[in-house]
Amino acid sequence: MFEVASHVPVKPPTPAAPQPSIADQARALMLKGDADAAKQLLMPRFALGKASREEVLLLKTACKNLHDQVCVDSCKSRLETMP
């Protein structure tokens, strides 16, 4: 009744493009002039102590643009303890 194909080539799924890193996303926001959104993106990782040096530098720049001196000082302190 039904014919079954003996061999049907199957194309493997195309891998999804890798998601941009948090740092890349924050950098893109900064380039658009949205320092507040960049800060909101980076702050949770910073608060948990999981931010990379690059992320802390980006956060410091965002905070400078927002005239948030407390945030800038926190970033400076964190950078002094990072390798």
PyMOL commands that set and color helices and strands:
alter all, ss='L'
color gray80, all
select helices_A, chain A and resi 22-31+35-47+53-65+69-81
alter helices_A, ss='H'
color red, helices_A
deselect
rebuild
show_as cartoon
